[in-house]
Amino acid sequence: MKRVSKKPKISLQEAEKHYQSSRENYQVDSGESLLAYYRDKHPNYYRVLSENV
């Protein structure tokens, strides 16, 4: 996983919208969960969502 040194300038609403759009395009062909996929592919958005759970 990549380390992101700067805090992302992404709003919670923007992160939620991005997650929902990624969810629509996510294929369950592999054993990888959506959250694991999202964490690896979009770390900035994932961080915003995880900080606001």
Backbone as ProteinMPNN parsed JSONL, in Angstrom:
{"seq_chain_A": "MKRVSKKPKISLQEAEKHYQSSRENYQVDSGESLLAYYRDKHPNYYRVLSENV", "coords_chain_A": {"N_chain_A": [[0.835, -1.171, 0.0], [0.511, 2.233, -0.773], [2.013, 4.991, 0.85], [0.621, 7.964, 1.884], [1.58, 11.152, 2.316], [0.508, 13.725, 2.657], [-2.422, 15.237, 3.981], [-5.495, 14.525, 2.541], [-7.46, 16.773, 0.528], [-10.322, 16.399, 0.498], [-13.785, 16.302, 0.613], [-16.11, 14.766, 2.896], [-18.554, 14.133, 1.72], [-17.867, 14.105, -0.989], [-16.086, 11.96, -0.984], [-17.804, 9.866, -0.236], [-19.537, 9.824, -2.437], [-17.74, 9.137, -4.461], [-16.965, 6.595, -3.581], [-19.396, 5.21, -3.848], [-19.727, 5.319, -6.648], [-17.517, 3.833, -7.419], [-18.213, 1.418, -6.364], [-20.307, 0.621, -8.014], [-18.945, -0.035, -10.324], [-17.346, -2.102, -9.571], [-16.085, -5.348, -9.884], [-16.736, -8.673, -8.896], [-14.949, -10.717, -9.414], [-12.604, -11.657, -8.323], [-11.267, -12.797, -5.14], [-10.991, -10.608, -3.639], [-12.159, -8.141, -1.44], [-14.489, -5.393, -1.712], [-13.789, -3.218, -0.062], [-11.044, -3.696, 0.443], [-10.046, -3.527, -2.148], [-10.763, -0.86, -2.741], [-9.306, 0.53, -0.788], [-6.681, 0.055, -1.655], [-6.664, 1.057, -4.294], [-7.642, 3.676, -4.142], [-6.412, 5.427, -2.006], [-6.538, 8.015, -0.761], [-9.267, 8.766, -0.763], [-10.265, 6.607, 0.667], [-9.065, 7.025, 3.151], [-10.344, 9.383, 4.038], [-12.957, 8.441, 4.304], [-12.596, 6.396, 6.235], [-11.773, 7.835, 8.452], [-14.058, 9.037, 9.22], [-15.935, 7.277, 10.14]], "CA_chain_A": [[0.0, 0.0, 0.0], [1.264, 3.471, -0.845], [1.863, 5.92, 1.959], [0.296, 9.309, 1.43], [2.073, 11.997, 3.391], [-0.343, 14.89, 2.859], [-3.829, 14.976, 4.261], [-6.245, 14.843, 1.33], [-8.426, 17.865, 0.6], [-11.517, 15.786, -0.06], [-14.878, 16.345, 1.574], [-16.735, 13.486, 3.186], [-19.594, 13.906, 0.713], [-17.178, 13.741, -2.23], [-15.548, 10.611, -0.796], [-18.934, 8.936, -0.27], [-20.003, 9.752, -3.83], [-16.705, 8.401, -5.197], [-17.069, 5.2, -3.16], [-20.597, 4.642, -4.47], [-19.483, 5.124, -8.081], [-16.572, 2.72, -7.533], [-18.965, 0.213, -6.023], [-21.082, 0.253, -9.193], [-18.029, -0.571, -11.332], [-16.541, -3.164, -8.981], [-16.39, -6.721, -10.303], [-16.432, -9.617, -7.827], [-14.285, -11.859, -10.042], [-11.547, -12.172, -7.449], [-11.657, -12.932, -3.747], [-10.719, -9.339, -2.98], [-13.369, -7.416, -1.065], [-14.579, -4.03, -2.226], [-13.012, -2.315, 0.793], [-9.615, -3.914, 0.19], [-9.809, -2.962, -3.488], [-10.88, 0.586, -2.65], [-8.176, 0.994, 0.022], [-5.466, -0.001, -2.47], [-6.774, 1.861, -5.513], [-7.988, 5.073, -3.854], [-6.07, 5.613, -0.592], [-6.978, 9.304, -0.221], [-10.701, 8.69, -0.5], [-10.435, 5.618, 1.732], [-8.667, 7.655, 4.412], [-11.406, 10.292, 4.448], [-14.093, 7.637, 4.768], [-12.26, 5.659, 7.456], [-11.675, 8.781, 9.557], [-15.395, 9.54, 9.547], [-16.844, 6.155, 10.399]], "C_chain_A": [[0.888, 1.245, 0.0], [0.999, 4.319, 0.387], [1.604, 7.303, 1.383], [0.638, 10.254, 2.563], [1.167, 13.193, 3.67], [-1.77, 14.462, 3.14], [-4.638, 15.4, 3.026], [-7.247, 15.973, 1.557], [-9.706, 17.399, -0.09], [-12.601, 15.851, 1.006], [-15.451, 14.951, 1.778], [-17.789, 13.149, 2.136], [-18.971, 13.471, -0.618], [-16.64, 12.317, -2.137], [-16.664, 9.57, -0.858], [-19.45, 8.744, -1.692], [-19.019, 8.925, -4.672], [-16.778, 6.915, -4.867], [-18.274, 4.53, -3.822], [-20.39, 4.397, -5.955], [-18.492, 3.985, -8.304], [-17.275, 1.396, -7.274], [-19.753, -0.297, -7.23], [-20.208, -0.417, -10.248], [-17.209, -1.755, -10.844], [-17.021, -4.541, -9.441], [-15.941, -7.685, -9.212], [-15.776, -10.873, -8.398], [-13.232, -12.473, -9.137], [-12.084, -12.309, -6.031], [-11.47, -11.651, -2.965], [-12.023, -8.611, -2.666], [-13.332, -6.008, -1.655], [-13.748, -3.076, -1.385], [-11.515, -2.462, 0.576], [-9.226, -3.319, -1.164], [-9.773, -1.441, -3.402], [-9.712, 1.189, -1.876], [-6.902, 1.061, -0.815], [-5.511, 0.94, -3.668], [-6.993, 3.347, -5.255], [-7.693, 5.407, -2.395], [-6.54, 6.939, 0.008], [-8.455, 9.292, 0.136], [-10.978, 7.72, 0.65], [-10.123, 6.237, 3.092], [-9.769, 8.585, 4.921], [-12.592, 9.502, 4.991], [-13.782, 6.952, 6.096], [-12.145, 6.587, 8.675], [-13.043, 9.267, 10.028], [-16.411, 8.444, 9.791], [-17.326, 6.207, 11.82]], "O_chain_A": [[1.9, 1.292, 0.699], [-0.12, 4.352, 0.899], [2.314, 7.746, 0.481], [0.057, 10.171, 3.646], [1.071, 13.632, 4.816], [-2.258, 13.464, 2.61], [-4.476, 16.515, 2.531], [-7.809, 16.109, 2.643], [-10.11, 17.937, -1.121], [-12.367, 15.498, 2.161], [-15.291, 14.07, 0.933], [-17.898, 11.998, 1.712], [-19.488, 12.578, -1.289], [-16.726, 11.554, -3.099], [-16.493, 8.511, -1.462], [-19.762, 7.625, -2.098], [-19.433, 8.111, -5.497], [-16.669, 6.072, -5.757], [-18.17, 3.402, -4.303], [-20.831, 3.373, -6.476], [-18.615, 3.246, -9.281], [-16.962, 0.381, -7.897], [-19.855, -1.505, -7.443], [-20.684, -1.278, -10.989], [-16.458, -2.349, -11.617], [-18.212, -4.849, -9.389], [-14.854, -7.516, -8.659], [-16.027, -11.976, -7.912], [-12.996, -13.68, -9.183], [-13.237, -11.97, -5.765], [-11.754, -11.602, -1.769], [-12.89, -8.482, -3.53], [-12.277, -5.506, -2.042], [-13.067, -2.21, -1.933], [-10.792, -1.466, 0.53], [-8.182, -2.679, -1.289], [-8.859, -0.807, -3.929], [-9.186, 2.235, -2.257], [-6.13, 2.013, -0.699], [-4.502, 1.553, -4.015], [-6.579, 4.184, -6.056], [-8.619, 5.646, -1.62], [-6.908, 6.977, 1.182], [-8.847, 9.752, 1.209], [-11.826, 7.985, 1.502], [-10.836, 5.998, 4.067], [-10.091, 8.572, 6.109], [-13.163, 9.86, 6.021], [-14.628, 6.932, 6.99], [-12.396, 6.162, 9.803], [-13.165, 9.841, 11.11], [-17.615, 8.665, 9.662], [-18.103, 5.349, 12.24]]}, "name": "protein", "num_of_chains": 1, "seq": "MKRVSKKPKISLQEAEKHYQSSRENYQVDSGESLLAYYRDKHPNYYRVLSENV"}
